[in-house]
């Protein structure tokens, strides 16, 4: 990847990075909401569980391809933390804020269409807000730009190719 990347490709990379993050966030968010709601937990407990799981799955999805590039686990975790922390945090703040703002969404329960529509809407809003954040991070060589250099086996014997 050249560092003089055109804005369009930078945006494409940011969208791809955000979708990647969104997948992990969505899995964790849905699991957390389902478990918390099913167990009759308070909104706060449910949201905290959803956020914890969102980070767990978000990081896991980033770590996998980095590990496949041959990087040791400790280094891969470092890369994932550097790449995804801001992205996941922004996504989770927006996502959970929307869930709390939609009347009755948190109380609706997992059998209700209101819950699922609200969650899908919340994740969509979070996605739209997070793309520019990721684009900014990537443009500064942070965020998923860090992970990008490990994709496709570009990292060999501890030295990195910068395309």
Secondary structure, DSSP 8 states (H G I E B T S, - for coil): --TT--HHHHHHHHHHHHHHHHHHHHHHHHHHHHHHHHTT--HHHHHHHHHHHHHHHHHHHHHHHHHHTT--HHHHHHHHHHHHHHHHHHHHHHHHHHHHHSTTTTTS-TT-HHHHHHHHHHHHHHHHHHHHHHHHHHHTT-THHHHHTTGGG-EETTEE---
